């Protein structure tokens, strides 16, 4: 029969030679291979102590950003919620009162901002949709939790710590050098 | 008053020796489980267990503790007496072998000459064979009493495998016995130690190869681990076992490995003989201690070989196992025996 492609490899149906039939040379060959692996470099990373670096385009847990003066940037416009293909984001807007200018950047702000991390697919479309540079995906990921409720992250979980007041927590929330 | 005529100090001495050897073999078995995991890991480019203690050295203790703390389950449909007897038998048979192995020559303590062998019986190697065959009962009884089809299949396989390979093992051994003319392990070792004498491996390379393959099959080690084939029989004869009963089965396998390594070292590699060194030039106590170390080194090398093979060669199929045993190993062992006999006759003229 004509072969359909030129990649066909015919199977050898020849009876095994004596050396093949006594089987031992091949066993020794196999053992030499496993022995040589003793001297190979191990690719293991000792996880909790050492961590593998994320790629620069890694999309992890969200953070709500602040501006240089530490004010929240989010104006609760809802574009991220509209952009979200998994419908994981809900928010409630509120008006800024006089005297709150040091907390919120603009006249409107998000009183409630929730992301359901079980729905979120970490696509990053919210980040792209945001006109105020208020939401970013950090290089950290959501830790395990005991309940489903625990995966609904509120504003207190998402809002990034103030860079000026708590630089260490700020860096931890950000993950690697980004934002 | 005949009781008092017994050599009480000899009894005490033997009891202490038994205690030392049993606990030492259990301790070595404990760490063999650890080194098994380490060797497996290193051969597969992994670091292996390294969290418990420095370099993971406390891992076997953690494993043992875990097994002891687990819930003891005896299935309702199991035969309770036999179910308990199974692992007990496996462990007892495994440990009993150490009675006839000459661990070293004798030491002199408090003016007494103490042999570092529990019992130098004149049918030593026959005793080893008898006890090793008893070990199969552990598997068979455990598999039968579990009342589970997989366990039963495993027990069947274990029994038929042990019977087939014991034959070839015994036949390859006969060649050694023809050379030494004695069944006592001590005599066999002493003959190899004598100045100018070679180890038996020089005279019996084929015999050793056959014996080694059969020993691996007797210990149920991969590539002969059909009785506990994980992917066909999901764990085999110890499937229904939990807690320390399971621990006993797993442990008995390692004790068996150590004992068969010791037997192989004694039969073919000069036992406690130190190569290229005349022991009679040393002080007897030092020679004895060095002898123990020498035997232990040989055992460790064999154990590594066992593990190395386990992590290299995949399991045989059942028909391949039987083919190898009956159609290859037994004829080869017979041939080896005949050739040895012919050479001995020819040398005697």
Boltz contact constraints between the chains, C-beta under 6 A:
constraints:
  - contact:
      token1: [A, 30]
      token2: [B, 312]
      max_distance: 6.0
  - contact:
      token1: [A, 31]
      token2: [B, 312]
      max_distance: 6.0
  - contact:
      token1: [A, 34]
      token2: [B, 43]
      max_distance: 6.0
  - contact:
      token1: [A, 34]
      token2: [B, 312]
      max_distance: 6.0
  - contact:
      token1: [A, 37]
      token2: [B, 43]
      max_distance: 6.0
  - contact:
      token1: [A, 37]
      token2: [B, 45]
      max_distance: 6.0
  - contact:
      token1: [A, 38]
      token2: [B, 42]
      max_distance: 6.0
  - contact:
      token1: [A, 40]
      token2: [B, 45]
      max_distance: 6.0
  - contact:
      token1: [A, 42]
      token2: [B, 45]
      max_distance: 6.0
  - contact:
      token1: [A, 42]
      token2: [B, 47]
      max_distance: 6.0
  - contact:
      token1: [A, 44]
      token2: [B, 46]
      max_distance: 6.0
  - contact:
      token1: [A, 44]
      token2: [B, 47]
      max_distance: 6.0
